[in-house]
């Protein structure tokens, strides 16, 4: 048994944990980073990066299929699952190697193993103990399932779906949120028959209703089927298929079922409650500065209530490291954090929806404008439909920006600046958007809300 002492001990090496470790070391702190798997966590190894690589492979397949439309003669012969997997794993390996090198260069002590928080705020890994003046909890999340729905065989989570070595002929996707629609988009590009089952009335139900309806129309055109508004009841499987039954008696059968009903916090059996850290439905209770209530213990990322996004965890990790070092970073509320669903088409948003704005401020105080991407030259060139929707308060600031279309995730940062800085459309309208770019669609929306539409009536 050994005991080592550091300024900061970080429990969990995912986005929030390693960001905290890197920033803390930059600020002169000694850091131990404890990770049971690989530094980088779910996002790098089983989530954001590999799934987006898979989505790019799907995009390439669609481009080849549609090449004749732009005068290119090309034929999509087949999808090579082994080749796609090698491409995806190569990207992950390269990013992981770079992260390992950065962590090492910063002098951070990495500890491989499962850590457990002790009552005295030390962290045990096997027989070894790591003591920090401050401890940052960043243990991440796991794929949820539903009561009575056991994962295994032909019933998969997103992690297992990434490891499939075949292209299924038919897939059911239980859950129409971000993970569900992204995998549905990939499989449809690979010529799989896909049906999404969502208990709520719309796909991506947390987005503005205009984005949800637009995505549903786009998915219909792509041949992606979906069942909305009826809850799941049961699933059965055999050697060749899986069948899902809904509460109204409707059944669906396919080769595989992807369970994409959200992610839960990894906080059980890690000693948190025994050390005095309060949990609410498994999530760590924190104040606005991410303190847990136990002196010197902080929490970041997916184990804290709110949006479960890698870039949120990343920002939180940096903020906590700076607070420990005596700095005063700005608190960024969830409403100002951009969200992107990387399906085809993409959905991106920041701020609040029109319905939420009306509920908060009243219908007479809210103005919304939609600009169709059909009027945007770059969108026409790359062959995407969709829309830009901007929500403002009457004679007041922009409170929401919502986008639908291929590649619109690259535009949402401008929306974040508008919302976070409480900009008025009149402030943004004089600014110049390069031509021809999709960002011009945002410019058109701001122009219209400023009372001087250029290409819109």
C-alpha positions as CSV (number, residue, x, y, z in Angstrom):
1,X,0.0,0.0,0.0
2,X,1.3,3.5,-0.9
3,X,-0.1,7.0,-0.3
4,X,0.6,9.8,-2.6
5,X,-0.3,13.5,-2.1
6,X,-1.3,16.0,-4.8
7,X,-2.9,19.4,-5.1
8,X,-5.8,17.9,-7.1
9,X,-7.0,14.3,-7.5
10,X,-9.3,13.9,-10.5
11,X,-11.5,10.8,-10.5
12,X,-12.4,10.0,-14.1
13,X,-10.4,10.8,-17.3
14,X,-13.2,11.7,-19.7
15,X,-13.8,15.1,-21.3
16,X,-14.4,16.9,-18.0
17,X,-11.7,15.1,-16.0
18,X,-8.9,15.5,-18.4
19,X,-9.8,19.1,-19.2
20,X,-9.6,19.8,-15.4
21,X,-6.3,18.0,-15.2
22,X,-4.7,19.9,-18.1
23,X,-5.9,23.3,-17.0
24,X,-4.9,22.7,-13.4
25,X,-1.4,21.6,-14.4
26,X,-1.1,24.7,-16.6
27,X,-1.9,26.7,-13.4
28,X,0.9,25.1,-11.5
29,X,-1.0,22.4,-9.6
30,X,0.2,18.8,-9.1
31,X,-2.5,16.5,-10.5
32,X,-3.3,12.8,-10.3
33,X,-5.8,11.6,-13.0
34,X,-7.5,8.3,-12.2
35,X,-9.2,6.4,-15.0
36,X,-10.4,2.8,-15.1
37,X,-10.2,2.5,-18.9
38,X,-8.4,5.0,-21.2
39,X,-8.0,8.7,-20.8
40,X,-10.4,10.4,-23.1
41,X,-13.4,8.5,-21.8
42,X,-16.6,7.7,-23.6
43,X,-16.4,10.7,-25.9
44,X,-13.1,9.7,-27.5
45,X,-13.3,6.0,-27.4
46,X,-17.0,5.0,-27.6
47,X,-19.0,8.1,-28.3
48,X,-18.5,11.5,-30.0
49,X,-15.4,10.7,-32.1
50,X,-16.1,7.2,-33.3
51,X,-19.8,8.0,-34.0
52,X,-18.9,11.1,-36.0
53,X,-16.3,9.1,-38.0
54,X,-19.1,6.6,-38.7
55,X,-21.4,9.5,-39.8
56,X,-18.7,10.8,-42.2
57,X,-18.4,7.3,-43.7
58,X,-22.1,7.4,-44.2
59,X,-21.9,10.8,-45.8
60,X,-19.3,9.6,-48.3
61,X,-21.6,6.7,-49.2
62,X,-24.4,9.2,-49.9
63,X,-22.2,11.4,-52.0
64,X,-21.1,8.4,-54.1
65,X,-24.7,7.3,-54.5
66,X,-25.7,10.9,-55.6
67,X,-22.6,11.6,-57.7
68,X,-24.5,11.6,-61.0
69,X,-26.5,14.6,-59.8
70,X,-23.3,16.7,-60.1
71,X,-22.1,15.1,-63.3
72,X,-19.7,12.6,-61.7
73,X,-19.8,9.0,-62.8
74,X,-19.4,6.8,-59.8
75,X,-20.8,3.6,-58.4
76,X,-21.2,2.5,-54.8
77,X,-20.3,-1.2,-54.9
78,X,-20.7,-2.0,-51.2
79,X,-20.0,-1.0,-47.7
80,X,-17.0,-2.7,-46.1
81,X,-17.7,-3.0,-42.4
82,X,-14.1,-3.9,-41.6
83,X,-12.8,-1.0,-43.6
84,X,-15.2,1.4,-41.9
85,X,-14.1,0.1,-38.6
86,X,-10.4,0.5,-39.4
87,X,-11.0,4.0,-40.5
88,X,-12.9,4.9,-37.3
89,X,-10.4,3.2,-35.0
90,X,-7.5,4.9,-36.7
91,X,-8.9,8.3,-36.0
92,X,-9.6,7.3,-32.3
93,X,-6.0,5.9,-32.0
94,X,-4.5,9.1,-33.4
95,X,-6.5,11.4,-31.1
96,X,-5.7,9.1,-28.1
97,X,-2.0,9.1,-28.8
98,X,-2.1,12.9,-29.0
99,X,-4.0,13.2,-25.7
100,X,-1.6,10.8,-24.0
101,X,1.3,12.8,-25.1
102,X,-0.2,16.1,-23.9
103,X,-1.1,14.7,-20.5
104,X,2.5,13.3,-20.1
105,X,4.0,16.6,-21.2
106,X,2.0,18.5,-18.6
107,X,3.5,16.3,-15.8
108,X,0.1,14.8,-14.8
109,X,0.3,11.5,-13.0
110,X,-2.1,9.0,-14.6
111,X,-3.4,6.1,-12.5
112,X,-5.0,3.1,-14.2
113,X,-7.8,1.6,-12.1
114,X,-11.2,2.1,-10.6
115,X,-11.1,4.8,-7.9
116,X,-13.3,5.0,-4.9
117,X,-13.9,8.1,-2.8
118,X,-13.2,7.6,0.9
119,X,-14.8,9.3,3.9
120,X,-11.7,11.4,4.4
121,X,-11.8,12.7,0.8
122,X,-8.9,10.5,-0.3
123,X,-9.3,8.2,-3.3
124,X,-8.4,4.6,-3.2
125,X,-7.3,2.6,-6.2
126,X,-6.8,-1.0,-5.1
127,X,-4.4,-0.8,-2.2
128,X,-3.1,2.6,-3.1
129,X,-4.4,5.9,-1.8
130,X,-4.3,9.3,-3.5
131,X,-4.8,12.4,-1.3
132,X,-5.7,15.7,-2.8
133,X,-6.3,19.1,-1.3
134,X,-9.2,19.1,-3.8
135,X,-10.9,16.2,-5.5
136,X,-12.8,16.5,-8.7
137,X,-15.4,13.8,-9.5
138,X,-15.8,13.2,-13.2
139,X,-16.9,9.6,-13.5
140,X,-19.1,10.1,-16.6
141,X,-22.2,8.2,-17.8
142,X,-23.5,4.9,-19.1
143,X,-26.1,3.8,-21.7
144,X,-29.5,3.5,-20.0
145,X,-32.0,0.8,-20.7
146,X,-35.7,0.4,-19.7
147,X,-37.1,-1.8,-16.9
148,X,-37.3,-5.4,-18.1
149,X,-35.3,-4.7,-21.3
150,X,-32.1,-6.6,-21.0
151,X,-29.1,-5.7,-23.2
152,X,-27.5,-8.7,-25.0
153,X,-27.8,-10.7,-28.1
154,X,-29.6,-8.7,-30.7
155,X,-30.5,-5.9,-28.3
156,X,-27.7,-3.4,-28.3
157,X,-26.5,-0.1,-26.8
158,X,-24.6,2.5,-28.9
159,X,-21.3,1.1,-27.7
160,X,-22.2,-2.4,-29.0
161,X,-23.7,-1.0,-32.2
162,X,-20.3,0.6,-32.9
163,X,-18.7,-2.9,-32.7
164,X,-21.1,-4.6,-35.1
165,X,-19.1,-6.4,-37.9
166,X,-22.0,-6.5,-40.3
167,X,-24.4,-4.1,-41.9
168,X,-27.9,-5.1,-40.8
169,X,-30.7,-5.4,-43.3
170,X,-33.3,-4.1,-40.7
171,X,-32.8,-2.2,-37.5
172,X,-35.2,-0.8,-34.8
173,X,-34.1,2.2,-32.8
174,X,-35.7,2.7,-29.5
175,X,-35.4,6.4,-28.8
176,X,-35.7,9.4,-31.1
177,X,-33.2,11.7,-29.4
178,X,-29.6,12.5,-30.5
179,X,-28.1,9.1,-30.3
180,X,-31.0,7.3,-31.9
181,X,-31.4,9.6,-34.9
182,X,-27.6,9.7,-35.5
183,X,-27.4,5.9,-35.7
184,X,-30.6,5.8,-37.8
185,X,-29.0,8.2,-40.2
186,X,-25.8,6.1,-40.5
187,X,-27.6,2.9,-41.1
188,X,-30.0,4.4,-43.7
189,X,-26.9,5.6,-45.6
190,X,-25.6,2.1,-45.5
191,X,-28.9,0.9,-47.1
192,X,-30.4,-0.5,-43.9
193,X,-34.2,-0.4,-43.3
194,X,-34.6,1.7,-40.2
195,X,-37.6,2.3,-37.9
196,X,-37.3,4.7,-34.9
197,X,-39.7,4.2,-32.0
198,X,-40.1,7.4,-29.9
199,X,-42.7,7.6,-27.0
200,X,-42.9,11.4,-27.3
201,X,-44.8,13.1,-30.2
202,X,-41.7,14.2,-32.1
203,X,-38.1,13.2,-33.0
204,X,-35.4,15.2,-31.2
205,X,-38.2,16.3,-28.8
206,X,-36.0,18.8,-26.9
207,X,-35.5,20.9,-30.0
208,X,-37.7,23.7,-31.3
209,X,-40.8,22.1,-32.9
210,X,-39.9,23.5,-36.3
211,X,-36.6,21.6,-36.2
212,X,-38.3,18.4,-35.1
213,X,-40.9,18.6,-37.9
214,X,-38.3,19.5,-40.4
215,X,-36.1,16.5,-39.4
216,X,-39.2,14.2,-39.6
217,X,-39.9,15.4,-43.2
218,X,-36.2,14.9,-44.2
219,X,-36.2,11.4,-42.7
220,X,-39.4,10.4,-44.5
221,X,-37.7,11.5,-47.8
222,X,-34.7,9.4,-46.9
223,X,-36.9,6.3,-46.2
224,X,-36.4,6.3,-42.5
225,X,-39.6,5.1,-40.8
226,X,-40.7,6.2,-37.3
227,X,-43.4,5.6,-34.8
228,X,-44.2,8.5,-32.5
229,X,-46.3,9.0,-29.4
230,X,-46.8,5.4,-28.3
231,X,-44.7,3.9,-25.5
232,X,-42.6,0.8,-25.6
233,X,-44.0,-2.3,-23.9
234,X,-41.7,-5.3,-24.4
235,X,-39.1,-6.9,-26.6
236,X,-38.4,-10.5,-27.5
237,X,-35.6,-12.0,-29.5
238,X,-34.5,-15.3,-31.1
239,X,-31.4,-16.4,-33.1
240,X,-32.4,-14.3,-36.2
241,X,-34.5,-11.3,-35.1
242,X,-35.9,-9.1,-32.4
243,X,-39.5,-8.0,-32.0
244,X,-40.7,-4.9,-30.2
245,X,-44.3,-4.5,-29.0
246,X,-45.8,-1.1,-28.1
247,X,-48.5,-0.4,-25.6
248,X,-51.1,-0.1,-28.3
249,X,-50.3,-3.6,-29.5
250,X,-48.3,-2.6,-32.6
251,X,-45.3,-4.8,-33.3
252,X,-42.0,-4.2,-35.2
253,X,-39.5,-6.9,-36.1
254,X,-35.9,-6.4,-37.3
255,X,-32.4,-7.9,-37.1
256,X,-31.3,-5.7,-34.2
257,X,-32.7,-3.3,-31.7
258,X,-30.7,-0.3,-30.7
259,X,-31.6,1.0,-27.2
260,X,-31.0,4.8,-27.2
261,X,-33.1,6.0,-24.3
262,X,-30.5,8.3,-22.7
263,X,-27.5,8.0,-20.5
264,X,-27.3,7.7,-16.7
265,X,-24.6,9.0,-14.3
266,X,-21.8,6.6,-13.1
267,X,-22.0,7.3,-9.4
268,X,-23.1,4.0,-7.8
269,X,-20.7,2.1,-5.5
270,X,-17.9,4.6,-5.7
271,X,-18.2,5.8,-2.1
272,X,-19.8,9.2,-3.0
273,X,-22.7,9.1,-0.5
274,X,-20.6,7.5,2.2
275,X,-18.2,10.5,1.9
276,X,-21.1,12.9,2.3
277,X,-21.7,13.8,-1.4
278,X,-25.4,14.2,-2.0
279,X,-27.1,12.4,-5.0
280,X,-30.4,13.1,-6.6
281,X,-31.6,10.2,-8.9
282,X,-27.9,9.2,-9.2
283,X,-26.7,12.7,-10.2
284,X,-24.3,14.6,-8.0
285,X,-25.9,17.7,-6.4
286,X,-23.8,20.8,-7.1
287,X,-24.1,24.5,-6.7
288,X,-23.6,27.0,-9.6
289,X,-19.8,26.7,-9.1
290,X,-19.9,22.9,-9.2
291,X,-19.1,22.4,-5.5
292,X,-20.7,19.3,-4.0
293,X,-21.2,20.6,-0.5
294,X,-18.3,18.5,0.9
295,X,-15.4,20.9,1.3
296,X,-12.8,20.4,-1.4
297,X,-14.9,18.1,-3.5
298,X,-16.2,19.2,-6.9
299,X,-18.1,17.4,-9.7
300,X,-18.2,18.0,-13.4
301,X,-19.6,16.5,-16.6
302,X,-22.4,13.9,-17.1
303,X,-22.7,13.2,-13.4
304,X,-24.0,16.7,-12.8
305,X,-27.7,17.6,-13.6
306,X,-28.2,19.2,-17.0
307,X,-27.1,18.7,-20.6
308,X,-24.9,15.6,-21.1
309,X,-22.5,17.0,-23.6
310,X,-18.7,16.5,-23.9
311,X,-18.1,20.2,-24.5
312,X,-20.1,21.1,-21.4
313,X,-18.0,18.7,-19.3
314,X,-14.9,20.1,-20.9
315,X,-15.8,23.7,-20.0
316,X,-16.8,22.7,-16.5
317,X,-13.5,20.9,-15.9
318,X,-11.6,24.1,-16.9
319,X,-13.8,26.2,-14.7
320,X,-13.3,24.1,-11.6
321,X,-9.5,24.0,-12.1
322,X,-9.5,27.8,-12.4
323,X,-11.7,28.2,-9.2
324,X,-9.3,26.0,-7.3
325,X,-6.4,28.2,-8.5
326,X,-8.2,31.3,-7.2
327,X,-9.6,32.6,-10.5
328,X,-13.2,33.6,-11.2
329,X,-14.3,32.0,-14.5
330,X,-17.7,32.9,-15.9
331,X,-20.6,30.5,-15.3
332,X,-22.1,29.4,-18.6
333,X,-25.8,28.3,-18.2
334,X,-27.0,25.3,-20.1
335,X,-29.2,27.6,-22.3
336,X,-26.1,29.2,-23.7
337,X,-24.3,25.9,-24.6
338,X,-24.7,24.9,-28.2
339,X,-26.2,21.5,-29.1
340,X,-25.7,19.6,-32.3
341,X,-27.3,16.4,-33.6
342,X,-25.0,15.1,-36.4
343,X,-27.6,13.3,-38.5
344,X,-28.3,14.0,-42.1
345,X,-29.6,16.7,-42.0
346,X,-28.0,18.1,-38.8
347,X,-29.9,19.9,-36.1
348,X,-28.1,22.6,-34.1
349,X,-29.4,25.0,-31.5
350,X,-28.5,27.4,-28.7
351,X,-30.8,29.3,-26.4
352,X,-34.5,28.6,-25.8
353,X,-37.2,27.5,-28.2
354,X,-40.0,29.7,-29.4
355,X,-42.5,27.8,-27.2
356,X,-40.3,28.3,-24.2
357,X,-39.8,32.0,-24.9
358,X,-43.6,32.4,-25.2
359,X,-44.1,30.5,-21.9
360,X,-41.6,32.7,-20.1
361,X,-42.3,36.2,-21.7
362,X,-45.8,35.9,-23.3
363,X,-46.8,35.6,-26.9
364,X,-46.9,39.4,-27.5
365,X,-43.3,39.8,-26.3
366,X,-41.7,37.2,-28.7
367,X,-40.9,37.4,-32.4
368,X,-39.6,34.5,-34.4
369,X,-38.4,34.3,-38.0
370,X,-37.6,31.3,-40.2
371,X,-35.4,31.5,-43.3
372,X,-35.6,28.5,-45.6
373,X,-32.2,27.2,-46.9
374,X,-33.7,26.9,-50.3
375,X,-32.8,30.6,-50.7
376,X,-29.1,30.0,-49.8
377,X,-26.7,29.4,-52.6
378,X,-24.2,27.3,-50.7
379,X,-27.0,25.0,-49.4
380,X,-28.2,24.5,-52.9
381,X,-24.7,23.7,-54.1
382,X,-24.2,21.0,-51.4
383,X,-27.7,19.7,-51.9
384,X,-29.3,20.3,-48.5
385,X,-32.7,21.5,-47.4
386,X,-33.5,22.9,-44.0
387,X,-34.1,26.2,-42.3
388,X,-32.7,28.8,-39.9
389,X,-35.0,30.0,-37.1
390,X,-34.1,32.9,-34.8
391,X,-36.2,33.8,-31.7
392,X,-35.9,37.3,-30.2
393,X,-37.8,39.4,-27.7
394,X,-39.8,42.2,-29.2
395,X,-37.4,45.2,-29.5
396,X,-35.0,43.0,-27.4
397,X,-32.2,40.5,-27.7
398,X,-31.9,37.2,-29.5
399,X,-32.8,34.4,-27.1
400,X,-32.7,31.4,-29.4
401,X,-31.0,30.2,-32.6
402,X,-32.2,26.9,-34.2
403,X,-30.8,25.4,-37.4
404,X,-31.6,22.4,-39.6
405,X,-29.5,21.3,-42.6
406,X,-26.3,19.5,-43.5
407,X,-23.2,21.1,-41.9
408,X,-25.2,23.6,-39.8
409,X,-23.3,22.4,-36.7
410,X,-20.5,24.5,-38.0
411,X,-22.7,27.7,-37.8
412,X,-24.0,27.4,-34.2
413,X,-21.1,29.2,-32.6
414,X,-22.3,32.5,-34.1
415,X,-25.7,31.7,-32.6
416,X,-24.0,31.2,-29.2
417,X,-22.3,34.6,-29.4
418,X,-25.6,36.3,-30.2
419,X,-27.5,34.6,-27.3
420,X,-24.7,34.8,-24.7
421,X,-24.0,38.4,-25.5
422,X,-27.7,39.3,-25.6
423,X,-27.2,40.8,-29.0
424,X,-30.1,42.5,-30.8
425,X,-30.6,41.6,-34.5
426,X,-30.0,45.2,-35.2
427,X,-26.5,44.8,-33.8
428,X,-25.7,41.8,-36.0
429,X,-27.5,42.9,-39.3
430,X,-24.7,45.3,-40.4
431,X,-22.0,42.6,-40.1
432,X,-20.9,40.9,-43.3
433,X,-21.3,37.2,-43.9
434,X,-19.0,35.8,-46.6
435,X,-20.6,34.8,-49.9
436,X,-21.4,32.1,-50.8
437,X,-21.6,30.4,-47.4
438,X,-24.4,28.9,-45.3
439,X,-23.7,31.5,-42.7
440,X,-25.5,34.0,-45.0
441,X,-28.7,32.2,-44.0
442,X,-28.2,33.4,-40.5
443,X,-27.4,36.8,-41.8
444,X,-30.6,36.9,-43.7
445,X,-32.6,35.9,-40.5
446,X,-30.9,38.7,-38.5
447,X,-31.6,41.2,-41.3
448,X,-35.3,40.2,-41.4
449,X,-35.7,40.6,-37.6
450,X,-33.9,44.0,-37.8
451,X,-36.7,45.1,-40.2
452,X,-34.7,45.1,-43.5
453,X,-35.0,41.7,-45.2
454,X,-32.8,41.4,-48.3
455,X,-33.9,38.2,-50.1
456,X,-37.1,37.5,-48.0
457,X,-40.5,39.2,-48.2
